[in-house]
Amino acid sequence: MRISASSYANTAPLVWSFLYGRNHGRVELILDNAPARSAELLETKRVDAALVPVITYQTLDDILLVPDVCVGAREKVRSVCLVTNGVDLADVRSVALDVSSKTSVVLTKIIFREFFEREPEWRDAEPNVETMLTENDAALIIGDPALVLSEPGAVATGLPKRRFFDLAEIWNQHTGLGFVFAMWMTRHADLDIDFATARDEGLEHIDEIAANYAHQTGLDRDAMKDYLTKNISYTPDESMLAGLELYFELAGKHGLIENKKPISANS
């Protein structure tokens, strides 16, 4: 069996078991920086399951969600944010979009259209915040780069006028709901693998994971552990599932998906 996931820190507890734990050797795991790459592998049937941006569910045929496992946030995520050079989102005229995750791109457009009743100019861009903000009022940054940028120390040593807007926090403020960014998806009704048990094993090794990614990102271990345990939720609760339904509904309302399909899960 082949599976795929992004290599961001927030996916580490979900893939630890396949790299080092009880599921090591049971699957071939393909890792890539961009979540959109995993979606592409799933779309082209080059993997049996993939941890992908949730909007993928609405854009691919015959896809099933693996239940009870996700990368999400109840209130604040820290690693999906809009960065500006000091302006408020209500004054943003153009947004550079990191196309690494289509879920975050759609969420950004929903936030502006539904909550702020604005339609800035959208510009696809590579995830380099300096370049993105050279010609745009705001930049969408995701994953580890966003996590590092949103740390208070990063602002102090960089451009003091920058402002950071957490997308999950904005969503929660306007809806009262949590948000799901990514889930395992597959075309198989039955999978010979328990992703929930794999998640639980990864969470048992959260100290090791935090230390490893602290070294890679430059954050200290406690900050990384707080992020992985307090900001990221790996089991969707009722608020997050309701947020997922509303997200799909609003994506349809604003023409960001063709047709909203009901959620179906594999067994």
N, C-alpha and C positions, 0 to 999 in steps of 0.2 A: 504494500500500500504506500502511496506517495501523498504527503500532505505539505502544505505551505503556510508560512506566516511571515509577518514582518519581523525585523530584528530590533525594533524599538524596545526600550526597557519595559514598557507596560505590557508587553506580550510574554516576557520571560517566565513568569510563573505558569503560564499555560503550555509552554514548550519544554520546560526544564525536565520533565519526566522522559521526554523523547530523546533528549540530549544526554542525560546523565542518570536517569532513574530507572524505574521498573519497566518502562516502555522503550528503553534504549535498544536499538536493533530490530524493533518490531516494524518500524516504518522508515521510509526515506523522507527526511525533513529538508525542505528547501526554504532557506531564509533570504530575505531581501529587505533593503531599507524601506522601500515604498510599499505600503499596503495595497496600492493599486496593482502592483506586480502580481501579488497573490490572486487578486481577482481575475487578472488576465490568464493566469495558469488554470484557474477553475473554469473560466469561460471556454478555453480551448481544450478542456478535458485532459490536461496534462497532469493533473493531480486528482486524487479521489476526494479530498476534503481540503478546505483552506480557511484560515482565519482572515476574514475579509471585511471591508467597510460595509455597514449594514445596508446601504443603498443598493449594493450589489444584488440583494434579494429581489428588488423591484425591477432590475434591468436584465436578469438572466432567466431563461425558461427552465422549468423542471428542477428548481433549486429548493432544497429543504434546509431549514435551520436546525442546528444541533441545540436542543433546549438546555437551559439552566447554566450556561457558560457564556461569558461575554467579557469584553473590555468596555467598561462604562463608568459613569460617575453619578453620584446622587446629588451633589451640589456644585462642586468645583473640580475641574480636571487638571488644570495647570499646564497641560501639554498640548492643548489646542487653543490657540489664541489669535486675536487680531492685534497687531502692533501698529501704532501711529506715531508720527513725529510731533506729538503733543496735542493734536486735534481730537475733539470728541467724535464719536461715531456718527452723531447726527449731522456733522459737518463734512463727512467723508464724501469725496466726489469720485474717487477711483480706488479700486482694490486689486492688488496683485494676489493671485490665488495660487497657492502651492497645490499642484495637481496630484501630489502623492496620495491623497485620500479624497475620494469623491464624496464620501459622507460629509466631511467637513466643508467642502465646497458648497454642497447643497444646503447644509445648515447655515452657512454664512449668508447665502442668498435669501433663505427663509427669514433670518433675523432682520435683514434690512427691509425686505418687502412686507413682512407680516407685523413686525414690532415697531419699526421706525418709518414705515411707509415711504421708503426711499429706494431709488434704483441707481446706484453708482455705476460707473463703467467698470466692467470686469475684464481683467487681463491675466491670462495664464502666465505663470512664471516658474523658473527654477527656484528652489527654496534657499535663497540667499537674501537675508533681510536687508543688508546694506544696499544691494542692487534693487531690490523690490521697492524700497522706500525712496530711492532716488527720483523716480518718476511717478510715484503713486502716493496717495494720502494714507493708505493702510496696506498691511501685508498679512495674509493668512499663513501662519506657521504651525506645523504639527510635529508631534513626536519629540524625541530627545532634543533637537534644536530649540523647540519652543520651551521645553522644560528649563533648559539652561538659560535662555533669554529672560524668562519670567522671574528668575531668582533675583532678590534685591541687590545682591552684589554685582550682577551683570549690568543693572541700570547705572549703578554708581561708577563703574569703570567704563561705561560706554557713553551713550548720549542721554543726558539727564532729562531731556524733554520728551523722551519716549513714554507712551502710555500703553498699557497692556490690558486687553479685555478678554477675559476667560469665556469661551463660547458656552461651556456647560453652565457657568454661573449666570450668564445672560438668559439662557434658556430657562433655567430654574426660576429666575426672578420674574419672568413673564408668564410661565406656565404652572409653576409650583411642582414641576415634575423632574425626575432624573432623566439621564440620557444614556443611550447605548450607542457606542461608536463602532464596535466590531463584534462579530460572532463567527463561530465555525459554521461553514455551510458545505453541503454535499449534494450529489445527485442520487445517493444510495439510500434506500429506505432503511436498511440495516447496515451498521458499520461494526466491524469487529474490533472496536476500540472504545474505551470509556473516557471521553474527554473530561467529564466531571471529576473522576478519580485522578486523572492526570493533573488537573488543576489543583486538587487538594494536596497532592504530593509536592507540587511546585511551591505552594504556599507554606508547606512545612519547612522549606529551605529558603525562606524569604531573606534571612540574614546573609546567606551566601550570595544570593542574587543582588541584594542591595550593595554589598561590598564590591562585587564585580562591576556593576554599572556605575557606582560612584567613581571608581577608578577610570572608567571609560569617559564619563561625562565631566569629571572634575568637581561634581557635587560631593559633599561629605556623606558618609554612610547613613547617618541619622536622617538627613534630608531626603535621601533616596528611599529609605525605608518608610518614612512618613508618606511620601508620594505613592508608593506601591500599596500601602495598607490603609491610608486615610483618604486619598483622593480617588484612586482607582478601585472600582468594584468589579469583582470577577464572577459574581452571581447576581443576575438581575432580580430586583425586588419588584413589587407591584407598581411602584412609582416609575421605575425605569421602563417596565413593559408598557405602561400607559404612555410614557413619553415616546417610546418607539412607534406605537400606533399613531399618535398625534403627528410625529415627524413624517411618517409616510402619508398621512392625510394632507398635511400642509405642502408636502412636496408635490402631490397631485394637484392641489388647489392652485399652486403657482406655476404649473406647467413644467416642473423639473423632472417628472417621470411621466410616461405615457398613460399608464393605467395602474392604479393602486390595486395590488392583489392581496388577498387575505393571507395571514401568516399560517404556514404549515411547517410542522417539525417532523424530523425523522424519529423513528421509534427508539 
